[in-house]
Structure formats: C-alpha cells, structure tokens
Amino acid sequence: MKLILKWLLLSAALLLVSQWDSGIEVKNFGAAMLAALVLGLLNAVVRPLLVVLTLPVTLLTLGLFLFVINAITFQMASGLLEGFHVASFWDALLGSVLYSVWGIVIDVALERLMPSRRADIS
C-alpha cells in the first residue's frame, strides 16, 4: 500500500516539477506514472553503476558530480518515454533536483503517516 501511494505521489510531484520548469514536459498523469516508474528503475539499476564508474570524479568534486549523474538518469528516462520530455541538460539538472527534494518530502511524510513495522531485535 505504501509503495503504491509513494508511486502516485511521486507521479504528482513529477507533474508539479513540469509546471515549474518549462523545459520539462509531461503529457498527462498516466505518462507521469510511467515516468516515475522508469525513474525508479533507472535509479535502482543504472545509477549505482554510474556512481561506481565515476567515483574518482565524484571524489574530486566532493560529491557534486552526483548531481550530474542524477541529471543524466533524468534525461535518460526522458529518452526512453514518449509522454515525458526534457529539453536540455540544465532542465534535467533542475528537474532532478526538484524531483529529489519532493521525493524526500514524500518519504518523510509517508514515514510519519505510516511508520515501518520493524521487528524489535533485543
């Protein structure tokens, strides 16, 4: 239940990001749902590989290169989908930052509303 609610809220956040940044276009809520799903999959599979491959650059930039990796995955999702379009790298960078901020807000809100059930190991 929590996962589906998070997916729906992240889809709404993606629509909101597209309203704030004119370089990001999302056709409708269905496209936003598909884009949120693809972004989640890319962040789970491709992003860790990019982080490992670019570790020296990330260390030299004190972690700031992670913003570039996020923008690349955001733009990669745009290239894979029809109803989700990102115009430029800078739009992808701004969009990925805004989307990440909304993701954090959604995670915190859901954790407060629906606390995880963890077994007490003692």
Biopython code that builds the backbone (N, CA, C, O; Angstrom):
import numpy as np
from Bio.PDB.StructureBuilder import StructureBuilder

atoms = [
    (1, "MET", "N", (0.829, -1.199, 0.000)),
    (1, "MET", "CA", (0.000, 0.000, 0.000)),
    (1, "MET", "C", (0.871, 1.260, 0.000)),
    (1, "MET", "O", (0.632, 2.208, -0.748)),
    (2, "LYS", "N", (1.889, 1.236, 0.864)),
    (2, "LYS", "CA", (2.778, 2.394, 0.983)),
    (2, "LYS", "C", (3.542, 2.633, -0.318)),
    (2, "LYS", "O", (3.747, 3.779, -0.718)),
    (3, "LEU", "N", (3.961, 1.556, -0.977)),
    (3, "LEU", "CA", (4.697, 1.666, -2.226)),
    (3, "LEU", "C", (3.831, 2.269, -3.328)),
    (3, "LEU", "O", (4.305, 3.108, -4.093)),
    (4, "ILE", "N", (2.584, 1.859, -3.417)),
    (4, "ILE", "CA", (1.669, 2.404, -4.432)),
    (4, "ILE", "C", (1.383, 3.872, -4.157)),
    (4, "ILE", "O", (1.351, 4.681, -5.083)),
    (5, "LEU", "N", (1.179, 4.218, -2.902)),
    (5, "LEU", "CA", (0.935, 5.616, -2.539)),
    (5, "LEU", "C", (2.160, 6.485, -2.859)),
    (5, "LEU", "O", (2.024, 7.604, -3.355)),
    (6, "LYS", "N", (3.339, 5.962, -2.573)),
    (6, "LYS", "CA", (4.563, 6.695, -2.882)),
    (6, "LYS", "C", (4.702, 6.898, -4.389)),
    (6, "LYS", "O", (5.087, 7.979, -4.835)),
    (7, "TRP", "N", (4.394, 5.874, -5.171)),
    (7, "TRP", "CA", (4.457, 5.962, -6.632)),
    (7, "TRP", "C", (3.495, 7.025, -7.150)),
    (7, "TRP", "O", (3.860, 7.816, -8.021)),
    (8, "LEU", "N", (2.267, 7.053, -6.625)),
    (8, "LEU", "CA", (1.284, 8.052, -7.051)),
    (8, "LEU", "C", (1.724, 9.466, -6.666)),
    (8, "LEU", "O", (1.570, 10.404, -7.447)),
    (9, "LEU", "N", (2.266, 9.609, -5.470)),
    (9, "LEU", "CA", (2.725, 10.933, -5.026)),
    (9, "LEU", "C", (3.940, 11.403, -5.822)),
    (9, "LEU", "O", (4.050, 12.587, -6.142)),
    (10, "LEU", "N", (4.847, 10.492, -6.141)),
    (10, "LEU", "CA", (5.999, 10.864, -6.969)),
    (10, "LEU", "C", (5.559, 11.226, -8.387)),
    (10, "LEU", "O", (6.162, 12.091, -9.022)),
    (11, "SER", "N", (4.521, 10.576, -8.880)),
    (11, "SER", "CA", (3.971, 10.929, -10.188)),
    (11, "SER", "C", (3.398, 12.343, -10.156)),
    (11, "SER", "O", (3.611, 13.129, -11.079)),
    (12, "ALA", "N", (2.676, 12.656, -9.094)),
    (12, "ALA", "CA", (2.135, 14.019, -8.940)),
    (12, "ALA", "C", (3.273, 15.025, -8.797)),
    (12, "ALA", "O", (3.187, 16.137, -9.318)),
    (13, "ALA", "N", (4.331, 14.645, -8.098)),
    (13, "ALA", "CA", (5.492, 15.536, -7.949)),
    (13, "ALA", "C", (6.145, 15.796, -9.302)),
    (13, "ALA", "O", (6.598, 16.910, -9.566)),
    (14, "LEU", "N", (6.197, 14.791, -10.150)),
    (14, "LEU", "CA", (6.763, 14.964, -11.483)),
    (14, "LEU", "C", (5.921, 15.934, -12.310)),
    (14, "LEU", "O", (6.466, 16.749, -13.054)),
    (15, "LEU", "N", (4.609, 15.850, -12.182)),
    (15, "LEU", "CA", (3.734, 16.825, -12.856)),
    (15, "LEU", "C", (3.985, 18.231, -12.321)),
    (15, "LEU", "O", (4.012, 19.195, -13.085)),
    (16, "LEU", "N", (4.168, 18.343, -11.020)),
    (16, "LEU", "CA", (4.448, 19.642, -10.412)),
    (16, "LEU", "C", (5.778, 20.203, -10.890)),
    (16, "LEU", "O", (5.876, 21.396, -11.177)),
    (17, "VAL", "N", (6.789, 19.372, -10.979)),
    (17, "VAL", "CA", (8.103, 19.795, -11.478)),
    (17, "VAL", "C", (7.981, 20.285, -12.917)),
    (17, "VAL", "O", (8.633, 21.256, -13.302)),
    (18, "SER", "N", (7.147, 19.615, -13.711)),
    (18, "SER", "CA", (6.976, 20.039, -15.105)),
    (18, "SER", "C", (6.265, 21.388, -15.205)),
    (18, "SER", "O", (6.415, 22.096, -16.200)),
    (19, "GLN", "N", (5.497, 21.743, -14.185)),
    (19, "GLN", "CA", (4.856, 23.056, -14.172)),
    (19, "GLN", "C", (5.847, 24.155, -13.801)),
    (19, "GLN", "O", (5.714, 25.290, -14.258)),
    (20, "TRP", "N", (6.832, 23.826, -12.979)),
    (20, "TRP", "CA", (7.822, 24.805, -12.536)),
    (20, "TRP", "C", (8.929, 25.023, -13.551)),
    (20, "TRP", "O", (9.467, 26.126, -13.651)),
    (21, "ASP", "N", (9.277, 23.988, -14.307)),
    (21, "ASP", "CA", (10.375, 24.074, -15.269)),
    (21, "ASP", "C", (9.799, 23.897, -16.670)),
    (21, "ASP", "O", (9.307, 22.822, -17.013)),
    (22, "SER", "N", (9.861, 24.946, -17.469)),
    (22, "SER", "CA", (9.247, 24.905, -18.799)),
    (22, "SER", "C", (9.975, 23.958, -19.753)),
    (22, "SER", "O", (9.429, 23.615, -20.802)),
    (23, "GLY", "N", (11.168, 23.536, -19.424)),
    (23, "GLY", "CA", (11.919, 22.608, -20.267)),
    (23, "GLY", "C", (11.557, 21.155, -20.041)),
    (23, "GLY", "O", (12.075, 20.275, -20.728)),
    (24, "ILE", "N", (10.675, 20.890, -19.087)),
    (24, "ILE", "CA", (10.228, 19.529, -18.803)),
    (24, "ILE", "C", (8.753, 19.438, -19.156)),
    (24, "ILE", "O", (7.937, 20.241, -18.704)),
    (25, "GLU", "N", (8.430, 18.448, -19.968)),
    (25, "GLU", "CA", (7.050, 18.289, -20.422)),
    (25, "GLU", "C", (6.554, 16.893, -20.070)),
    (25, "GLU", "O", (7.179, 15.888, -20.410)),
    (26, "VAL", "N", (5.421, 16.852, -19.383)),
    (26, "VAL", "CA", (4.745, 15.594, -19.072)),
    (26, "VAL", "C", (3.333, 15.716, -19.623)),
    (26, "VAL", "O", (2.598, 16.629, -19.246)),
    (27, "LYS", "N", (2.946, 14.803, -20.514)),
    (27, "LYS", "CA", (1.667, 14.930, -21.211)),
    (27, "LYS", "C", (0.462, 14.819, -20.285)),
    (27, "LYS", "O", (-0.448, 15.645, -20.352)),
    (28, "ASN", "N", (0.448, 13.805, -19.421)),
    (28, "ASN", "CA", (-0.699, 13.592, -18.538)),
    (28, "ASN", "C", (-0.257, 12.772, -17.328)),
    (28, "ASN", "O", (0.917, 12.428, -17.187)),
    (29, "PHE", "N", (-1.213, 12.468, -16.465)),
    (29, "PHE", "CA", (-0.863, 11.745, -15.244)),
    (29, "PHE", "C", (-0.385, 10.324, -15.538)),
    (29, "PHE", "O", (0.483, 9.800, -14.840)),
    (30, "GLY", "N", (-0.949, 9.708, -16.563)),
    (30, "GLY", "CA", (-0.501, 8.362, -16.951)),
    (30, "GLY", "C", (0.957, 8.363, -17.374)),
    (30, "GLY", "O", (1.721, 7.470, -17.008)),
    (31, "ALA", "N", (1.338, 9.372, -18.147)),
    (31, "ALA", "CA", (2.744, 9.498, -18.555)),
    (31, "ALA", "C", (3.623, 9.773, -17.342)),
    (31, "ALA", "O", (4.751, 9.285, -17.272)),
    (32, "ALA", "N", (3.116, 10.552, -16.385)),
    (32, "ALA", "CA", (3.875, 10.834, -15.166)),
    (32, "ALA", "C", (4.059, 9.562, -14.339)),
    (32, "ALA", "O", (5.115, 9.355, -13.742)),
    (33, "MET", "N", (3.034, 8.713, -14.304)),
    (33, "MET", "CA", (3.152, 7.450, -13.569)),
    (33, "MET", "C", (4.203, 6.544, -14.208)),
    (33, "MET", "O", (5.014, 5.930, -13.515)),
    (34, "LEU", "N", (4.177, 6.469, -15.534)),
    (34, "LEU", "CA", (5.160, 5.652, -16.235)),
    (34, "LEU", "C", (6.570, 6.229, -16.058)),
    (34, "LEU", "O", (7.529, 5.482, -15.864)),
    (35, "ALA", "N", (6.690, 7.551, -16.127)),
    (35, "ALA", "CA", (7.995, 8.197, -15.951)),
    (35, "ALA", "C", (8.524, 7.978, -14.535)),
    (35, "ALA", "O", (9.716, 7.730, -14.356)),
    (36, "ALA", "N", (7.655, 8.067, -13.531)),
    (36, "ALA", "CA", (8.082, 7.834, -12.147)),
    (36, "ALA", "C", (8.553, 6.390, -11.969)),
    (36, "ALA", "O", (9.515, 6.131, -11.246)),
    (37, "LEU", "N", (7.875, 5.460, -12.627)),
    (37, "LEU", "CA", (8.280, 4.061, -12.560)),
    (37, "LEU", "C", (9.641, 3.853, -13.217)),
    (37, "LEU", "O", (10.508, 3.185, -12.654)),
    (38, "VAL", "N", (9.830, 4.425, -14.409)),
    (38, "VAL", "CA", (11.104, 4.288, -15.119)),
    (38, "VAL", "C", (12.227, 4.974, -14.352)),
    (38, "VAL", "O", (13.335, 4.445, -14.273)),
    (39, "LEU", "N", (11.950, 6.151, -13.786)),
    (39, "LEU", "CA", (12.965, 6.840, -12.977)),
    (39, "LEU", "C", (13.375, 5.985, -11.778)),
    (39, "LEU", "O", (14.556, 5.901, -11.443)),
    (40, "GLY", "N", (12.405, 5.360, -11.145)),
    (40, "GLY", "CA", (12.719, 4.481, -10.022)),
    (40, "GLY", "C", (13.578, 3.294, -10.435)),
    (40, "GLY", "O", (14.519, 2.924, -9.733)),
    (41, "LEU", "N", (13.249, 2.703, -11.572)),
    (41, "LEU", "CA", (14.041, 1.574, -12.064)),
    (41, "LEU", "C", (15.452, 2.007, -12.456)),
    (41, "LEU", "O", (16.424, 1.318, -12.147)),
    (42, "LEU", "N", (15.561, 3.143, -13.134)),
    (42, "LEU", "CA", (16.894, 3.645, -13.505)),
    (42, "LEU", "C", (17.725, 3.977, -12.267)),
    (42, "LEU", "O", (18.926, 3.710, -12.229)),
    (43, "ASN", "N", (17.082, 4.558, -11.261)),
    (43, "ASN", "CA", (17.803, 4.889, -10.029)),
    (43, "ASN", "C", (18.226, 3.638, -9.264)),
    (43, "ASN", "O", (19.201, 3.666, -8.514)),
    (44, "ALA", "N", (17.498, 2.551, -9.452)),
    (44, "ALA", "CA", (17.849, 1.306, -8.766)),
    (44, "ALA", "C", (18.897, 0.501, -9.520)),
    (44, "ALA", "O", (19.675, -0.220, -8.895)),
    (45, "VAL", "N", (18.940, 0.605, -10.850)),
    (45, "VAL", "CA", (19.816, -0.249, -11.646)),
    (45, "VAL", "C", (20.989, 0.516, -12.251)),
    (45, "VAL", "O", (22.145, 0.145, -12.044)),
    (46, "VAL", "N", (20.701, 1.575, -12.992)),
    (46, "VAL", "CA", (21.738, 2.277, -13.755)),
    (46, "VAL", "C", (22.537, 3.238, -12.884)),
    (46, "VAL", "O", (23.760, 3.312, -13.005)),
    (47, "ARG", "N", (21.864, 3.971, -12.014)),
    (47, "ARG", "CA", (22.551, 4.982, -11.202)),
    (47, "ARG", "C", (23.694, 4.401, -10.369)),
    (47, "ARG", "O", (24.770, 4.999, -10.343)),
    (48, "PRO", "N", (23.516, 3.261, -9.683)),
    (48, "PRO", "CA", (24.654, 2.714, -8.923)),
    (48, "PRO", "C", (25.862, 2.394, -9.801)),
    (48, "PRO", "O", (27.004, 2.579, -9.381)),
    (49, "LEU", "N", (25.611, 1.915, -11.017)),
    (49, "LEU", "CA", (26.718, 1.644, -11.938)),
    (49, "LEU", "C", (27.441, 2.932, -12.321)),
    (49, "LEU", "O", (28.670, 2.974, -12.363)),
    (50, "LEU", "N", (26.671, 3.978, -12.598)),
    (50, "LEU", "CA", (27.282, 5.269, -12.932)),
    (50, "LEU", "C", (28.073, 5.835, -11.759)),
    (50, "LEU", "O", (29.136, 6.426, -11.948)),
    (51, "VAL", "N", (27.557, 5.654, -10.563)),
    (51, "VAL", "CA", (28.260, 6.155, -9.372)),
    (51, "VAL", "C", (29.609, 5.447, -9.220)),
    (51, "VAL", "O", (30.623, 6.086, -8.940)),
    (52, "VAL", "N", (29.612, 4.140, -9.404)),
    (52, "VAL", "CA", (30.862, 3.386, -9.269)),
    (52, "VAL", "C", (31.849, 3.768, -10.373)),
    (52, "VAL", "O", (33.036, 3.958, -10.108)),
    (53, "LEU", "N", (31.362, 3.878, -11.604)),
    (53, "LEU", "CA", (32.241, 4.204, -12.728)),
    (53, "LEU", "C", (32.832, 5.610, -12.641)),
    (53, "LEU", "O", (33.932, 5.854, -13.136)),
    (54, "THR", "N", (32.117, 6.514, -12.027)),
    (54, "THR", "CA", (32.584, 7.904, -11.943)),
    (54, "THR", "C", (33.075, 8.263, -10.544)),
    (54, "THR", "O", (33.156, 9.443, -10.201)),
    (55, "LEU", "N", (33.400, 7.269, -9.744)),
    (55, "LEU", "CA", (33.834, 7.518, -8.367)),
    (55, "LEU", "C", (35.015, 8.483, -8.254)),
    (55, "LEU", "O", (34.985, 9.357, -7.388)),
    (56, "PRO", "N", (36.059, 8.365, -9.093)),
    (56, "PRO", "CA", (37.158, 9.326, -8.961)),
    (56, "PRO", "C", (36.719, 10.783, -9.192)),
    (56, "PRO", "O", (37.142, 11.685, -8.470)),
    (57, "VAL", "N", (35.878, 10.999, -10.192)),
    (57, "VAL", "CA", (35.389, 12.362, -10.462)),
    (57, "VAL", "C", (34.502, 12.842, -9.324)),
    (57, "VAL", "O", (34.555, 14.008, -8.932)),
    (58, "THR", "N", (33.690, 11.938, -8.801)),
    (58, "THR", "CA", (32.816, 12.293, -7.680)),
    (58, "THR", "C", (33.637, 12.690, -6.456)),
    (58, "THR", "O", (33.295, 13.647, -5.760)),
    (59, "LEU", "N", (34.708, 11.963, -6.194)),
    (59, "LEU", "CA", (35.569, 12.305, -5.052)),
    (59, "LEU", "C", (36.279, 13.646, -5.269)),
    (59, "LEU", "O", (36.395, 14.451, -4.345)),
    (60, "LEU", "N", (36.754, 13.879, -6.503)),
    (60, "LEU", "CA", (37.428, 15.151, -6.795)),
    (60, "LEU", "C", (36.509, 16.350, -6.652)),
    (60, "LEU", "O", (36.947, 17.430, -6.256)),
    (61, "THR", "N", (35.237, 16.162, -6.973)),
    (61, "THR", "CA", (34.279, 17.268, -6.886)),
    (61, "THR", "C", (33.542, 17.289, -5.547)),
    (61, "THR", "O", (32.571, 18.024, -5.370)),
    (62, "LEU", "N", (34.014, 16.478, -4.618)),
    (62, "LEU", "CA", (33.426, 16.386, -3.273)),
    (62, "LEU", "C", (31.944, 16.022, -3.307)),
    (62, "LEU", "O", (31.149, 16.520, -2.510)),
    (63, "GLY", "N", (31.587, 15.146, -4.244)),
    (63, "GLY", "CA", (30.225, 14.645, -4.331)),
    (63, "GLY", "C", (29.301, 15.431, -5.243)),
    (63, "GLY", "O", (28.180, 14.995, -5.504)),
    (64, "LEU", "N", (29.744, 16.571, -5.731)),
    (64, "LEU", "CA", (28.873, 17.395, -6.569)),
    (64, "LEU", "C", (28.561, 16.731, -7.914)),
    (64, "LEU", "O", (27.554, 17.055, -8.544)),
    (65, "PHE", "N", (29.411, 15.812, -8.354)),
    (65, "PHE", "CA", (29.163, 15.127, -9.619)),
    (65, "PHE", "C", (27.926, 14.237, -9.537)),
    (65, "PHE", "O", (27.384, 13.839, -10.569)),
    (66, "LEU", "N", (27.475, 13.920, -8.328)),
    (66, "LEU", "CA", (26.247, 13.134, -8.178)),
    (66, "LEU", "C", (25.040, 13.880, -8.753)),
    (66, "LEU", "O", (24.093, 13.254, -9.228)),
    (67, "PHE", "N", (25.074, 15.205, -8.711)),
    (67, "PHE", "CA", (24.009, 15.985, -9.347)),
    (67, "PHE", "C", (23.989, 15.734, -10.851)),
    (67, "PHE", "O", (22.919, 15.643, -11.454)),
    (68, "VAL", "N", (25.160, 15.624, -11.450)),
    (68, "VAL", "CA", (25.258, 15.344, -12.884)),
    (68, "VAL", "C", (24.720, 13.953, -13.180)),
    (68, "VAL", "O", (24.019, 13.759, -14.173)),
    (69, "ILE", "N", (25.038, 12.987, -12.335)),
    (69, "ILE", "CA", (24.539, 11.624, -12.523)),
    (69, "ILE", "C", (23.017, 11.603, -12.425)),
    (69, "ILE", "O", (22.354, 10.930, -13.214)),
    (70, "ASN", "N", (22.461, 12.333, -11.465)),
    (70, "ASN", "CA", (21.006, 12.417, -11.340)),
    (70, "ASN", "C", (20.388, 13.031, -12.592)),
    (70, "ASN", "O", (19.358, 12.558, -13.072)),
    (71, "ALA", "N", (21.009, 14.080, -13.118)),
    (71, "ALA", "CA", (20.502, 14.715, -14.332)),
    (71, "ALA", "C", (20.573, 13.761, -15.516)),
    (71, "ALA", "O", (19.670, 13.734, -16.352)),
    (72, "ILE", "N", (21.641, 12.982, -15.590)),
    (72, "ILE", "CA", (21.783, 12.014, -16.690)),
    (72, "ILE", "C", (20.679, 10.955, -16.617)),
    (72, "ILE", "O", (20.096, 10.611, -17.645)),
    (73, "THR", "N", (20.385, 10.442, -15.442)),
    (73, "THR", "CA", (19.329, 9.441, -15.325)),
    (73, "THR", "C", (17.960, 10.051, -15.618)),
    (73, "THR", "O", (17.094, 9.387, -16.189)),
    (74, "PHE", "N", (17.760, 11.314, -15.230)),
    (74, "PHE", "CA", (16.512, 12.019, -15.514)),
    (74, "PHE", "C", (16.331, 12.170, -17.017)),
    (74, "PHE", "O", (15.245, 11.932, -17.546)),
    (75, "GLN", "N", (17.405, 12.568, -17.704)),
    (75, "GLN", "CA", (17.345, 12.736, -19.145)),
    (75, "GLN", "C", (17.253, 11.379, -19.855)),
    (75, "GLN", "O", (16.641, 11.275, -20.917)),
    (76, "MET", "N", (17.852, 10.357, -19.277)),
    (76, "MET", "CA", (17.771, 9.013, -19.839)),
    (76, "MET", "C", (16.320, 8.520, -19.825)),
    (76, "MET", "O", (15.858, 7.914, -20.792)),
    (77, "ALA", "N", (15.614, 8.779, -18.738)),
    (77, "ALA", "CA", (14.198, 8.402, -18.662)),
    (77, "ALA", "C", (13.399, 9.140, -19.728)),
    (77, "ALA", "O", (12.483, 8.579, -20.330)),
    (78, "SER", "N", (13.747, 10.384, -19.952)),
    (78, "SER", "CA", (13.085, 11.176, -20.981)),
    (78, "SER", "C", (13.290, 10.559, -22.363)),
    (78, "SER", "O", (12.374, 10.564, -23.186)),
    (79, "GLY", "N", (14.471, 10.035, -22.617)),
    (79, "GLY", "CA", (14.757, 9.423, -23.902)),
    (79, "GLY", "C", (14.043, 8.099, -24.116)),
    (79, "GLY", "O", (13.846, 7.676, -25.255)),
    (80, "LEU", "N", (13.654, 7.441, -23.029)),
    (80, "LEU", "CA", (13.003, 6.142, -23.132)),
    (80, "LEU", "C", (11.488, 6.236, -23.281)),
    (80, "LEU", "O", (10.846, 5.272, -23.698)),
    (81, "LEU", "N", (10.915, 7.387, -22.944)),
    (81, "LEU", "CA", (9.458, 7.513, -22.881)),
    (81, "LEU", "C", (8.920, 8.528, -23.876)),
    (81, "LEU", "O", (9.609, 9.480, -24.242)),
    (82, "GLU", "N", (7.682, 8.318, -24.311)),
    (82, "GLU", "CA", (7.029, 9.227, -25.249)),
    (82, "GLU", "C", (6.430, 10.456, -24.553)),
    (82, "GLU", "O", (6.626, 11.576, -25.024)),
    (83, "GLY", "N", (5.721, 10.277, -23.468)),
    (83, "GLY", "CA", (4.992, 11.371, -22.840)),
    (83, "GLY", "C", (5.802, 12.200, -21.868)),
    (83, "GLY", "O", (5.247, 13.065, -21.190)),
    (84, "PHE", "N", (7.086, 11.962, -21.781)),
    (84, "PHE", "CA", (7.964, 12.668, -20.846)),
    (84, "PHE", "C", (9.152, 13.180, -21.640)),
    (84, "PHE", "O", (9.901, 12.395, -22.221)),
    (85, "HIS", "N", (9.326, 14.499, -21.667)),
    (85, "HIS", "CA", (10.391, 15.090, -22.470)),
    (85, "HIS", "C", (11.149, 16.132, -21.650)),
    (85, "HIS", "O", (10.545, 16.970, -20.981)),
    (86, "VAL", "N", (12.475, 16.070, -21.710)),
    (86, "VAL", "CA", (13.349, 17.049, -21.068)),
    (86, "VAL", "C", (14.148, 17.724, -22.171)),
    (86, "VAL", "O", (14.816, 17.051, -22.956)),
    (87, "ALA", "N", (14.083, 19.053, -22.236)),
    (87, "ALA", "CA", (14.660, 19.802, -23.356)),
    (87, "ALA", "C", (16.183, 19.837, -23.344)),
    (87, "ALA", "O", (16.802, 19.689, -24.398)),
    (88, "SER", "N", (16.801, 20.029, -22.188)),
    (88, "SER", "CA", (18.255, 20.202, -22.150)),
    (88, "SER", "C", (18.829, 19.594, -20.870)),
    (88, "SER", "O", (18.103, 19.182, -19.965)),
    (89, "PHE", "N", (20.149, 19.557, -20.836)),
    (89, "PHE", "CA", (20.823, 19.048, -19.641)),
    (89, "PHE", "C", (20.492, 19.912, -18.422)),
    (89, "PHE", "O", (20.276, 19.389, -17.329)),
    (90, "TRP", "N", (20.452, 21.236, -18.610)),
    (90, "TRP", "CA", (20.189, 22.131, -17.474)),
    (90, "TRP", "C", (18.774, 21.958, -16.944)),
    (90, "TRP", "O", (18.539, 22.059, -15.740)),
    (91, "ASP", "N", (17.825, 21.695, -17.853)),
    (91, "ASP", "CA", (16.467, 21.392, -17.405)),
    (91, "ASP", "C", (16.442, 20.064, -16.652)),
    (91, "ASP", "O", (15.724, 19.919, -15.662)),
    (92, "ALA", "N", (17.228, 19.095, -17.125)),
    (92, "ALA", "CA", (17.322, 17.805, -16.432)),
    (92, "ALA", "C", (17.941, 17.987, -15.047)),
    (92, "ALA", "O", (17.502, 17.358, -14.083)),
    (93, "LEU", "N", (18.950, 18.839, -14.945)),
    (93, "LEU", "CA", (19.589, 19.088, -13.649)),
    (93, "LEU", "C", (18.608, 19.725, -12.672)),
    (93, "LEU", "O", (18.470, 19.269, -11.537)),
    (94, "LEU", "N", (17.927, 20.780, -13.114)),
    (94, "LEU", "CA", (16.947, 21.433, -12.243)),
    (94, "LEU", "C", (15.803, 20.480, -11.913)),
    (94, "LEU", "O", (15.371, 20.398, -10.763)),
    (95, "GLY", "N", (15.317, 19.764, -12.914)),
    (95, "GLY", "CA", (14.215, 18.830, -12.690)),
    (95, "GLY", "C", (14.586, 17.712, -11.732)),
    (95, "GLY", "O", (13.783, 17.329, -10.882)),
    (96, "SER", "N", (15.789, 17.187, -11.862)),
    (96, "SER", "CA", (16.201, 16.101, -10.967)),
    (96, "SER", "C", (16.366, 16.587, -9.534)),
    (96, "SER", "O", (16.058, 15.858, -8.591)),
    (97, "VAL", "N", (16.851, 17.811, -9.366)),
    (97, "VAL", "CA", (16.981, 18.367, -8.010)),
    (97, "VAL", "C", (15.597, 18.573, -7.391)),
    (97, "VAL", "O", (15.361, 18.172, -6.252)),
    (98, "LEU", "N", (14.685, 19.196, -8.137)),
    (98, "LEU", "CA", (13.331, 19.425, -7.617)),
    (98, "LEU", "C", (12.617, 18.100, -7.328)),
    (98, "LEU", "O", (11.956, 17.957, -6.300)),
    (99, "TYR", "N", (12.756, 17.139, -8.237)),
    (99, "TYR", "CA", (12.128, 15.831, -8.057)),
    (99, "TYR", "C", (12.707, 15.115, -6.837)),
    (99, "TYR", "O", (11.973, 14.451, -6.105)),
    (100, "SER", "N", (14.004, 15.243, -6.616)),
    (100, "SER", "CA", (14.643, 14.631, -5.444)),
    (100, "SER", "C", (14.149, 15.267, -4.152)),
    (100, "SER", "O", (13.902, 14.573, -3.166)),
    (101, "VAL", "N", (14.007, 16.584, -4.160)),
    (101, "VAL", "CA", (13.506, 17.279, -2.966)),
    (101, "VAL", "C", (12.090, 16.809, -2.653)),
    (101, "VAL", "O", (11.770, 16.517, -1.501)),
    (102, "TRP", "N", (11.238, 16.736, -3.681)),
    (102, "TRP", "CA", (9.884, 16.243, -3.466)),
    (102, "TRP", "C", (9.897, 14.785, -2.999)),
    (102, "TRP", "O", (9.065, 14.392, -2.182)),
    (103, "GLY", "N", (10.826, 13.989, -3.507)),
    (103, "GLY", "CA", (10.943, 12.603, -3.063)),
    (103, "GLY", "C", (11.267, 12.507, -1.577)),
    (103, "GLY", "O", (10.724, 11.660, -0.868)),
    (104, "ILE", "N", (12.152, 13.376, -1.116)),
    (104, "ILE", "CA", (12.497, 13.391, 0.308)),
    (104, "ILE", "C", (11.295, 13.800, 1.148)),
    (104, "ILE", "O", (11.019, 13.189, 2.180)),
    (105, "VAL", "N", (10.580, 14.833, 0.707)),
    (105, "VAL", "CA", (9.390, 15.292, 1.425)),
    (105, "VAL", "C", (8.355, 14.166, 1.491)),
    (105, "VAL", "O", (7.760, 13.930, 2.542)),
    (106, "ILE", "N", (8.145, 13.486, 0.391)),
    (106, "ILE", "CA", (7.173, 12.385, 0.345)),
    (106, "ILE", "C", (7.615, 11.246, 1.256)),
    (106, "ILE", "O", (6.788, 10.682, 1.972)),
    (107, "ASP", "N", (8.904, 10.891, 1.247)),
    (107, "ASP", "CA", (9.405, 9.829, 2.124)),
    (107, "ASP", "C", (9.177, 10.158, 3.592)),
    (107, "ASP", "O", (8.714, 9.314, 4.360)),
    (108, "VAL", "N", (9.501, 11.384, 3.979)),
    (108, "VAL", "CA", (9.336, 11.796, 5.381)),
    (108, "VAL", "C", (7.859, 11.786, 5.772)),
    (108, "VAL", "O", (7.498, 11.307, 6.847)),
    (109, "ALA", "N", (7.007, 12.318, 4.890)),
    (109, "ALA", "CA", (5.572, 12.371, 5.196)),
    (109, "ALA", "C", (4.984, 10.966, 5.314)),
    (109, "ALA", "O", (4.208, 10.695, 6.230)),
    (110, "LEU", "N", (5.344, 10.081, 4.404)),
    (110, "LEU", "CA", (4.809, 8.720, 4.469)),
    (110, "LEU", "C", (5.322, 7.965, 5.688)),
    (110, "LEU", "O", (4.595, 7.165, 6.278)),
    (111, "GLU", "N", (6.568, 8.216, 6.065)),
    (111, "GLU", "CA", (7.116, 7.541, 7.246)),
    (111, "GLU", "C", (6.400, 8.014, 8.512)),
    (111, "GLU", "O", (6.202, 7.236, 9.444)),
    (112, "ARG", "N", (6.015, 9.291, 8.541)),
    (112, "ARG", "CA", (5.283, 9.787, 9.723)),
    (112, "ARG", "C", (3.847, 9.288, 9.742)),
    (112, "ARG", "O", (3.298, 9.001, 10.805)),
    (113, "LEU", "N", (3.236, 9.185, 8.557)),
    (113, "LEU", "CA", (1.851, 8.731, 8.497)),
    (113, "LEU", "C", (1.728, 7.214, 8.618)),
    (113, "LEU", "O", (0.789, 6.705, 9.229)),
    (114, "MET", "N", (2.684, 6.502, 8.030)),
    (114, "MET", "CA", (2.666, 5.036, 8.033)),
    (114, "MET", "C", (4.029, 4.521, 8.464)),
    (114, "MET", "O", (4.837, 4.147, 7.615)),
    (115, "PRO", "N", (4.304, 4.492, 9.769)),
    (115, "PRO", "CA", (5.620, 4.039, 10.210)),
    (115, "PRO", "C", (5.895, 2.598, 9.785)),
    (115, "PRO", "O", (4.996, 1.757, 9.773)),
    (116, "SER", "N", (7.136, 2.335, 9.444)),
    (116, "SER", "CA", (7.527, 0.980, 9.062)),
    (116, "SER", "C", (7.434, 0.061, 10.254)),
    (116, "SER", "O", (7.747, 0.448, 11.380)),
    (117, "ARG", "N", (7.002, -1.163, 9.999)),
    (117, "ARG", "CA", (6.923, -2.154, 11.078)),
    (117, "ARG", "C", (8.244, -2.921, 11.071)),
    (117, "ARG", "O", (8.492, -3.750, 10.196)),
    (118, "ARG", "N", (9.055, -2.641, 12.026)),
    (118, "ARG", "CA", (10.350, -3.313, 12.142)),
    (118, "ARG", "C", (10.321, -4.200, 13.372)),
    (118, "ARG", "O", (9.824, -3.817, 14.431)),
    (119, "ALA", "N", (10.855, -5.370, 13.208)),
    (119, "ALA", "CA", (10.925, -6.295, 14.334)),
    (119, "ALA", "C", (11.940, -5.772, 15.349)),
    (119, "ALA", "O", (13.031, -5.336, 14.981)),
    (120, "ASP", "N", (11.579, -5.819, 16.596)),
    (120, "ASP", "CA", (12.479, -5.354, 17.650)),
    (120, "ASP", "C", (13.433, -6.493, 17.987)),
    (120, "ASP", "O", (13.040, -7.517, 18.546)),
    (121, "ILE", "N", (14.687, -6.287, 17.633)),
    (121, "ILE", "CA", (15.705, -7.315, 17.869)),
    (121, "ILE", "C", (16.428, -6.970, 19.178)),
    (121, "ILE", "O", (17.291, -6.093, 19.209)),
    (122, "SER", "N", (16.070, -7.659, 20.229)),
    (122, "SER", "CA", (16.736, -7.402, 21.506)),
    (122, "SER", "C", (16.797, -8.628, 22.363)),
    (122, "SER", "O", (17.327, -8.579, 23.472)),
]
sb = StructureBuilder()
sb.init_structure("model")
sb.init_model(0)
sb.init_chain("A")
sb.init_seg("    ")
for serial, (resi, resn, name, xyz) in enumerate(atoms, 1):
    if name == "N":
        sb.init_residue(resn, " ", resi, " ")
    sb.init_atom(name, np.array(xyz, "f"), 0.0, 1.0, " ", f" {name:<3s}", serial, name[0])
structure = sb.get_structure()
